Amino acid sequence: MPGLLYHSAATVIKYLLIGAGHGSASLSGDSWPIFVGNEPSTPDEVITLYARNLFHKGKDHRGEVSEFYGLDLRLRASEYALGDYKILSIKDYLDKVNNVRVDVPSMTSVGVVVPGATYSVANFTRTGTYRGTTHYLHLGKERSQTSGTDIVPVSQREIFTFSGKVNLRMI
């Protein structure tokens, strides 16, 4: 049944990207760790996924409800060229996703056990436009509000992002 998932769409996409070699589990120590909902201050190269709205598309000809889960992907890199290459490779991969099986392991958080589950990711569609295209945005260097009205870079790390919606179901 649509909408009933053990894990957020962001968590499912995390394991989709890990399975495709675009990142690693948060605590594994490998390159490009992927986090969900919270971005740590280290390492420099990191991918963070955020779940967004649920888009209700309606019913198909069989009467099945069709829903899409919103998702934001944020990528941080130590250098522009590295971040640009990485976000383009992720974008290109997600554009080609077509009925991919994803296994998400069980997780324990604050004493609550969330069972593992298998999902089918039907597709990913980028949303939002920038200059008429559904591309990605380079947001520049990391910034933070200072005590005055000026916003100044807090590091030399580059930030990239794009948004989309994913059609998936638990199988």
C-alpha positions in Angstrom: 0.0 0.0 0.0 1.4 3.4 -0.9 2.7 5.6 1.9 3.5 2.8 4.4 7.2 2.6 4.6 9.5 1.5 7.5 12.1 4.1 6.4 12.1 7.6 5.0 12.6 8.1 1.3 15.9 9.8 2.2 17.1 6.6 3.9 16.1 4.4 1.0 18.0 6.7 -1.4 21.0 6.6 0.9 21.2 2.8 0.5 20.5 3.1 -3.2 23.5 5.4 -3.7 25.7 3.3 -1.4 24.7 0.2 -3.5 25.7 2.0 -6.7 29.1 3.1 -5.3 28.3 6.8 -4.9 28.8 6.9 -1.2 29.4 5.0 2.0 27.6 4.2 5.3 28.0 7.1 7.7 30.3 5.3 10.2 32.3 3.2 7.8 35.3 5.6 7.4 35.2 5.3 3.6 34.9 8.3 1.3 31.7 10.3 0.7 29.7 9.2 3.7 26.0 9.7 3.3 23.9 11.1 6.1 20.1 11.5 6.5 18.6 14.6 8.1 21.7 15.9 9.8 25.0 17.0 8.3 28.1 16.7 10.6 30.8 19.3 10.5 33.4 16.7 9.3 34.5 15.2 7.0 34.8 17.8 4.1 33.4 15.4 1.5 29.9 14.4 2.6 26.4 13.8 1.1 23.3 14.6 3.1 19.8 13.7 2.2 16.6 15.4 3.5 13.1 14.0 3.2 10.5 16.5 2.1 6.7 16.6 1.3 4.7 13.6 0.0 3.2 14.4 -3.4 -0.1 12.7 -4.0 -0.5 12.2 -7.7 -3.9 10.4 -7.7 -5.0 7.0 -8.8 -4.0 5.1 -11.9 -6.3 3.1 -14.2 -6.3 0.1 -11.7 -7.4 2.4 -8.8 -3.9 2.3 -7.1 -2.8 5.4 -5.4 0.3 7.0 -6.8 2.6 9.0 -4.5 6.0 10.5 -4.8 8.3 11.3 -1.9 10.2 14.6 -2.0 13.9 14.7 -1.4 16.7 17.2 -1.2 20.3 16.2 -1.8 23.1 18.4 -0.4 26.8 17.7 -1.2 29.8 19.3 0.4 33.2 19.2 -1.1 36.7 20.6 -0.3 37.1 21.8 -3.9 34.7 23.0 -6.6 35.8 20.6 -9.3 35.5 17.6 -7.0 32.0 18.6 -5.9 30.9 19.4 -9.4 32.0 16.0 -10.7 30.4 14.1 -7.8 27.0 15.8 -8.0 26.9 15.4 -11.7 27.6 11.7 -11.4 24.9 11.3 -8.7 22.4 13.3 -10.8 23.1 11.2 -13.9 22.8 7.9 -11.9 19.4 9.0 -10.3 18.1 10.1 -13.7 18.6 6.5 -15.0 17.1 4.7 -12.0 14.3 2.3 -13.2 12.8 -0.2 -10.8 15.9 -0.8 -8.7 15.7 -3.1 -5.7 17.1 -1.6 -2.5 17.7 -3.4 0.8 17.7 -1.2 3.9 19.1 -2.9 7.1 17.4 -2.8 10.4 18.4 0.2 12.6 18.2 1.0 16.3 17.8 4.5 17.6 17.0 5.6 21.1 16.0 2.1 22.0 13.6 1.8 19.1 14.3 -1.0 16.5 13.2 -0.3 13.0 13.2 -3.5 11.0 15.0 -3.9 7.7 13.0 -3.8 4.5 13.3 -4.1 0.8 12.1 -1.4 -1.5 11.6 -1.0 -5.2 12.6 2.5 -6.5 10.7 3.0 -9.7 12.2 6.3 -10.6 13.6 9.6 -9.5 12.6 13.0 -11.0 14.5 16.2 -10.4 12.3 19.1 -9.4 12.7 22.9 -9.3 14.3 24.9 -12.0 17.4 27.1 -12.3 17.6 29.2 -15.5 14.9 27.0 -17.0 16.5 23.6 -16.4 16.2 21.0 -13.6 19.9 21.0 -13.0 21.7 21.4 -9.7 22.7 24.5 -7.8 26.2 25.4 -6.7 25.5 27.5 -3.6 29.1 28.6 -3.2 31.2 28.3 -0.1 29.7 27.4 3.3 28.3 30.4 5.0 27.2 31.4 8.4 25.4 34.5 9.8 27.8 36.7 11.8 26.8 39.0 14.6 26.2 41.8 12.1 24.3 41.8 8.9 27.2 40.4 6.8 27.3 36.8 5.8 30.8 35.6 5.5 32.3 32.3 4.4 33.1 30.0 7.4 35.2 27.6 5.4 36.5 27.0 1.9 34.2 24.0 1.4 31.8 24.2 -1.6 28.1 23.4 -1.3 26.0 21.8 -4.1 22.3 20.8 -4.0 19.4 19.5 -6.0 15.8 18.4 -5.2 13.6 15.8 -6.6 10.8 13.3 -6.0 11.1 9.6 -5.9 8.5 6.9 -6.6 9.1 3.9 -4.4 7.3 1.2 -2.5 8.2 -1.4 0.0 8.1 -5.0 -1.3 
